[in-house]
Amino acid sequence: MEATHLNNSDFEAQIIKQRLKLYFTPYIKARYEILVVNDIFAHSYNFFFNIYRPLKLPHSIPLRRITFYRLEFLENVVANIRTEYKFSFVFRNFGKQRWPSNFTLISKQ
Amino acid sequence: MNYTDEPHGIFFLIDNKSFYASVESIERGLNPLQSILVVMSEQANTNGGLVLATSPQAKKLFGIRNVDRWRDLPHDQRLLIVPPRMNLYIRKSLAINQIFTHFAAENDIYPYSIDESILDMTHSWQLFGQTPQQAARCIQLAVRQQLGLYTTVGIGENPLQAKLALDLFAKHSPELIGTLTYQTFTKHVWPITDLTSVWSIGKQTAARLNHLGIHQIKSLALADPFELQKEFGIIGTQLFALAWGIDRSQLQESLPIKHHSLENSQVLPRDYTDQAEIEIVIREIGQQVASRLRHRHLVTSCLHLGIGFSLTAKTDHPGFAHELKVSATDDTFEINRQLLFIFRRYWQYEPLRQIRIGLSQLSPKTGDQLSLFTPPEKQIKKVMFNQVIDQIRDRFGTSAIMYANSLGHGGTFRQRIGLVGGHNGGNSFE
């Protein structure tokens, strides 16, 4: 398959990390998480940055839509982000799907 | 009432339930009817935040309405705040209308707004069910299965009935479908006493109707149409027809527009009191609207400047609006020069919150008319200058080049790049 920016996991991870850098401001007692949604309608993986601060309403900021709809690809993107950011990841709508590399459940909820 | 000669068709008016909020819910893997979410624009001119859309659950639990402000929101950790992405909503709207083409001919689909479309199903509903309601259910399921969104359908024998069925009944029905016909119209619509709940009757119109002793749709239907016409003009006869469920509009006939015009307006992020700052924004909007004019290969002969005062202005007027006839032009400099002339003439140092600029009396551009009073080289240079700016922006984007005065205090050009309809386009999130 020809490599384009859409199937280059490093490129996608880079964009997400740039945006995390832009939107992340450390606050006292704040909780941050990266939400990854399996969008079954658009066949994409949607990334959001959720911010929970005391006495503030939770915010959910869109980070990126990954349109290369393959779990191996998603796994590479997530692994790349995890090398730099230690935020909790929340995976939604993945059902009983497992990571291709180690067959662990993607979402344990 | 004998309705025999009135048009009898089957029209669906389909609305997406809490459209922006539903799209954002789907994007986050949530059920649009169960998520507790508001889409909030946090642009500088919204005073901390403006609610653009509320999910049905957020409406139910907290009574949040669209256009509420940040200060009106409850401090409840279940409520999720998300930024708007106008370009995404436009794409979804197009996708929904594409689904409708499976149920009606393309020429029978009339987008009414970003989240509402009128479908003339007269010739096709029988392909999808025994009743129009079954056909409506088919459409609802198709949209739900393909995009995850819930739709509400008003069914009527004409577009007006479909719209009233949608607004008054479908939104409150468990199936999200409402129906009105000539036979059921009087039974269901005449008892309504909250006149403003009926499409096309606003607060002002309702107050004027009340003044005439009309407090119910039935009273409107039984009023003297000549009296209504005397009071409201042509709108009076339309109100009378509305009360009887009559709509003779032919949707397939496009309405000729008598007077084309172009307009741009801006709500300012704070009170503007400094003349230099205000003039920067007038110039910026003038450039924007002049550029739109040139892209359409038109020239204008009439400029309009509308100014809205701040609530803190010590005046009885909400603002002023004036027009000025000019020689046909599409030149940014000339348009801005005349706009500033109007502004300086009528502004009495009131603090401002809104600026509106319109160009009317438009005609096709056939060439540039040189003036006898300015050297031709200078005039040609101006024309070329405008063309170069337009070409650079077409090729590299609006932000590629800007006038230096936009960098001055009060300029809003940089903040507004990327906005769609005054709200975040969301391109930077894609």
Interface residues (C-beta under 8 A of the other chain):
Chain A: R19 L35 V37 N38 D39 I40 F41 N46 F48 Y52 L55 L57 P58 H59 S60 I61 P62 L63 R64 R65 R92 N93
Chain B: I26 E27 R28 G29 L73 H75 D76 Q77 L79 L80 I81 V82 P83 R85 Q146 L147 G148 G426 F429 E430
